[in-house]
Amino acid sequence: MGSLTVANLQTNLAYRLGESSAPTDATLKAQRLEWMNMGYFNLARRLNWYWLEGSHSSNTNTAIVTGK
């Protein structure tokens, strides 16, 4: 299998939807790309990959400032 590109994914999705080719409309392309990104993220999130789990720390410092 060769390299997989966004254009290949768009074409494969179009074929699965019963269309003859990938859309040429930029808005529809962007919408479908967003769908693919959401699907990929949801699938990857279910597998609990450690790099998708967020963690953070907050440094707090209570400073009393008096003003006159």
C-alpha positions as CSV (number, residue, x, y, z in Angstrom):
1,M,0.0,0.0,0.0
2,G,1.3,3.4,-0.9
3,S,1.2,6.5,1.1
4,L,-2.2,7.6,2.4
5,T,-3.1,11.2,1.7
6,V,-6.1,13.4,2.6
7,A,-7.1,13.3,-1.0
8,N,-7.2,9.5,-0.9
9,L,-9.3,9.6,2.3
10,Q,-11.7,12.1,0.7
11,T,-12.1,9.9,-2.3
12,N,-12.6,6.7,-0.3
13,L,-15.3,8.5,1.8
14,A,-17.0,9.7,-1.3
15,Y,-17.1,6.2,-2.7
16,R,-18.5,4.8,0.5
17,L,-21.2,7.5,0.4
18,G,-22.1,6.4,-3.2
19,E,-20.6,9.4,-4.9
20,S,-18.5,9.1,-8.1
21,S,-15.6,11.3,-6.9
22,A,-14.4,13.5,-4.0
23,P,-16.1,16.8,-3.7
24,T,-14.6,19.9,-5.2
25,D,-16.4,22.4,-2.9
26,A,-13.9,23.7,-0.3
27,T,-16.6,23.9,2.4
28,L,-17.7,20.3,1.9
29,K,-14.1,19.2,1.9
30,A,-13.4,21.0,5.1
31,Q,-16.5,19.6,6.7
32,R,-15.6,16.0,5.8
33,L,-12.1,16.5,7.0
34,E,-13.4,17.6,10.3
35,W,-15.6,14.5,10.5
36,M,-12.6,12.3,9.8
37,N,-10.6,14.1,12.5
38,M,-13.3,13.7,15.0
39,G,-13.7,10.0,14.2
40,Y,-10.0,9.4,14.4
41,F,-9.7,11.3,17.7
42,N,-12.7,9.4,19.2
43,L,-11.2,6.1,18.2
44,A,-7.8,6.9,19.5
45,R,-9.3,8.3,22.7
46,R,-11.1,5.0,23.4
47,L,-7.7,3.2,23.3
48,N,-6.4,5.4,26.1
49,W,-3.1,6.4,24.5
50,Y,-1.0,8.0,27.1
51,W,-0.1,11.0,24.8
52,L,-3.8,11.9,24.5
53,E,-4.3,12.2,28.2
54,G,-3.8,15.7,29.4
55,S,-2.2,16.7,32.7
56,H,-1.2,20.0,34.0
57,S,0.0,21.8,37.1
58,S,-0.8,25.2,38.4
59,N,1.6,27.3,40.4
60,T,-0.3,29.6,42.7
61,N,1.2,32.3,44.8
62,T,-0.9,34.3,47.1
63,A,0.3,37.9,47.1
64,I,-1.2,40.6,49.3
65,V,-0.8,43.9,47.7
66,T,-1.7,47.0,49.7
67,G,-2.3,50.2,47.9
68,K,-2.9,53.7,49.2
